[in-house]
Amino acid sequence: MTIDASKYKIRPATLDDVDFLTETVLQAEKSSSGMCGMAKYFEITEDELRGYIKQTFEEEVDGCELSIGSFIVIEYDGEVVAAMGGWLEGNNEDNMPSSLLKSNLLMYVLPRNKVLKSKENAEIIKDLNVEKEMGAYQLEYSYILPEHRGQFLLQDLTEAHIGRAKNLGAKKIQGHAFEANKIILLTNKSMGFKITKKYVSNHPRILEFYPYNTIVLMEKEIK
């Protein structure tokens, strides 16, 4: 496939992009491993999870990673080919942490027995729960269709979110990834992000839920 860079267009996500945003979350969860930790956590199939994630997006609750308004997408010749989520932590009607908003959304759309099952599994993954700083702009979930990789779209999406963060008055931008995800780590380092913390789990069952046992937190000051 010959790429014509002039055909790329970057824009905020809309309701019409829900299917691609859903796929972005699923692929980001897998982190190129083939294992979807969120599906395992709730003990549901990947197809079931896809449906529930789509429902959360359609609820349109601002201020967390499963909000349409948090995403920026890139089109190529009119088709969405890349997406990345980002939001200002705590910038919602009730100043709630995004993790709580996400949890409330999932509990709303998921069957009660699946919610109870997730509570049983929470102890296993707790050491990989990344702390998000209130008032810092957060990056979460990114995906680029394979045929459009190598076109610096990850950098373009990150720059777009940095611009959004500046407009919101954020002084810091944070993102995290599995330590084994070298593409994201190298890209972020090239853009001035620094690793500030590592989250490591030594739970004997952690690799049943996540493809890797180490997550790194990266930060960049916004000037």
N, C-alpha and C positions, 0 to 999 in steps of 0.2 A: 504493500500500500504506500503510495506517494502522498506525503503530508504537505498540505498548503497552509502554512502558519497563518495566513491572512484570514482563514476561515474560522479561527478560534474566536469565541466571544465569551467573556466572563460576566456573570450577573448573579444577583441574589436568587436563591431557589424559590419556587412557587409550588402551589398545590399540584400542578401538573407533573412535577418532578418526583412525586412520592415514591414511585416504583424504583427509580434510580437511587434515591436516598436510602430506601430500605436495603437495597443491594449493597450500598456503600457500608452501612452498619454491619451487615453480615460478613462482608469480605474483610473489613477492618478487624472484626472479632477473630477471624481465622488467622490474620497476620501471615498470609501465604503458607499456612501449615495444613489446611484442610480440616482443622478441628475448630468447631464453633463452640466456644466456652459458654456463651449465654444459653444456648440450647441445652447443653449438658447440665448447667446450673439449675434450670427449671425442669429438666428431664422431659423435654419435648423434642419433636423432630425439627429439622431445619426448616421444612416447609411450614410447620405450625408457627415457628418463631417468626418467619417472614410475615405471616398474616398478622400476628400480634404487634410487630414493630410498625407495620403499615397503619394499624389502628391508632397507635400512639401518635404517629405523625399527623393523622387526620384529626386528632383532638385539638391540634394547634395551640398547645400550651407553651408560651414563650419562656425563655430563660434556662433551657437545658439542652442536652445533646440530642434529644429526640423531638426537636422542634424544627419545623420547616424554616422558620425565620433565622435559625442558627446557621444555616448552610449557604455556601456560595458554590455555584456550579460553573463549569466551562462547557460550552457547546462547540461542536464542530459541524459546520454545514447544517446547522439547525437541530442536531441531535446531541443530547447531553452525554459527555464522555468522561467527565471527572467531577468530583465533589469533595468538599471538606467542610466540617462543622466547626463552629466557634461561637463563643458567647462570653459576656462579662459576668463572672461569678457573683451571684447574689442580686443581679439586676433584673428582678421580677417583682410582681405586685406585692408579695409578702416577704421579700428579701430572704427567700429560702435557699439553702444549698442546692445546687443542681442535682446532686445525687439523690436528695430526698424527693425532688420533683420527679425525677426519672423513676424512682421506686414507686411513688404514688401512682404514676401513670401505668406502670406495668401491673401493679396490683389491681388497678381498675379494669384492665382489659383481659388479664389472665384468669383462668378458672381458679377457684379458691384452693383446690387440692395442689395445684402447681405452685401457688404462692407459699403454701405450707412446706412443700418440698424444698423450695429455695431457702427457706429459713433453716432447714436441716443442713443444707450444704454451705451456709454462710460461714461457718467456723473454718471450713477447709480453705477458703480463698481470702480470708480477712487480711492476711499479711500483704496482699497485692492490691488492697484498696487504696488508691492514690488520693492523698489529701489535696483538695483544691482550695487555693487561697482566695478568700473573699476580696472582691475588688480587682482581682487579676483576670485578664482575658484568657480564656481556655480554648485550646485546640483539641478537637476530639473527632476521630473517624475521618479517614480519607481513602479514596479509591479512584484509580484511573484505569480505564479499559486497556487491556494489554497492548492493543495495536496503537495506542496513543502515548505509551510510555517512552521516555527518552526525549520528550519535547519540552522539558522544564515546567510542566504543568503543576507539579507539586510546589515548586517555588512560586509560581504565579498565584496559586491559591493562598499560600501562606502570606505573600505580600498583600493580597487583597484583604485578608483578615487583619493584618497589622494596621492597614489603613482604617479599617472599621474600628479596631481597638483604639486608635488615636482619636477618632471622632467621638468615641464614648468616654474619653478622658482616662483610659487605663494607662498605668505607668509600667505595667509588666505583662508579658504574655507567657503562658505556660503550655507545655504539651508533654505527653508521655507516650512511651512505646516500649515494646519488649526489647530488651537489650540485644536480642538476636536480629532485630529488624534494622540491618545496617543502612538500607536506603534512606529511611526516615532520619536516622541518627546522623548520617553524613550530610544529608540535605540541611537539616536544622543547624548543624555545626557550621556549615558554610555560610549560613545566614546570621550567624552571631549568637546562636543559642548555646548555653553551657549546661552541662549535667550538674544538677545541684543535689540530687538525692537518688538513692537506689532502694527499691523495694524487693526484698528477696523472701521467698517462701520455701521452707524446708519441710512442709507438711508432706507426709508420705503419699498422699493422694492428689497433690496439686496438679500433677501432669494428666490427671483424668479430666480436669476442667480447663486448663490452659496449656497451650503448646510449649510454653517456656516458664521458668520459675523466677525470672528477674525482669522487673520493669524499671526503667529510668525516667526520672522527671527532668525536663529541660526547661530553661527559662531564658528570657531575653528582656532587657530593659527597653522601654519604649521612650524615645526622645523626640 
